[in-house]
Amino acid sequence: MGGVIGIDLDGVLADSVSKWLQYAEKEHGIKALKKDIIRYEISEVFTSLTHEEVLMGFKEIWKDYHAIGMESQDIPTILDNLRDKFEIYITTLNKNENVRHWLKDNKIAYRKLIVFDHHYEKHKLEEVSIYIDDFPEVITSVAKVGKTGILLRQPWNEEFAKENKSKNIRIADNWRHVEEILLDIK
């Protein structure tokens, strides 16, 4: 066994951002594409919204979890392929009760679901040695404690991805690239 992987949910497994954009257009008149979200903090991109309004939108979209797609249709197959080498934990801040249903419906194989109160707690899980996340702060904190961070490239972390110099941080362009990186880890 190659260790334990901690995988983030929103923006890594679940394409909740695309669904949030539909919600933002309907509720706030914001017309944008995923590529327009160039900062992790969405309220810094759409300044007419507060941080709380953005979070409320994500809470609303998870009520209809069936409508949230995956970041890649390959994810269930990839995770199934990795189960011989790694234990898989889902590590998220998303406290919505529908998360487990979404994971089950999308055939996401995992050993544990761990819900945190704050993103800076993620790297403290001793058994997890590799994290896959879309938030540069999480990946940076993981790297600082000597663990491996895999940043799934998204428009909101593109600048960080281009500037990354850490040997403990790998940048993955998509889920097939995530799989290649993980299978290459000794």
C-alpha positions, 0 to 999 in steps of 0.5 A: 500500500502506497499510503493514504490520499486526501481528496478535496470535494468541491472543485476537485471531485464535484464540479460545483462551481459550474452549478454555482454559476447557474445559480448566480445567474438566476439569483444575482444576474451574474453571467460568467463562465468557469474560466472567469473565476480567476481567484479562489475567493469568488467574492473577489471576482464578483464584487457585488457579492459578499463572501456569505452570499457566495457560500449561501449559493453553494449551500443551495446548489448542494440541496439538489446534489443530483444536478452537480456533475463531476470534474471528470467522468474518469474519476470513478475509474481512476479511483478504482484503479488506485485503490490497490496502491492507496487508501482514499479519504475525502477531505472537505469543508463541505458539511452538507448531508447530501455529500455522501449521497453524491459520492455514492451516486457517482460511484466514488470509492473511498475509505473515509469522509472527513469534514473539517471546520477550516482548510488549515486543518487538513494537513494535520491528518497524520495518516494522509501523506498526499493531498489532492486539492484546488486551493493553493493554501491547502497545497502550500500547508501540505508541502510545508510539513513535508507531504505531497500536494497535487494541485488540480489546475483550475482557473482560480489557481492558475497563477499559483500553478505557474509560479510553483517552485516547491518540490512537494507540490505537483500540478495536475492538468486533469484527472488522468494527469493526477493518476499518472502522478500518483502511479509514479509516486514510489 
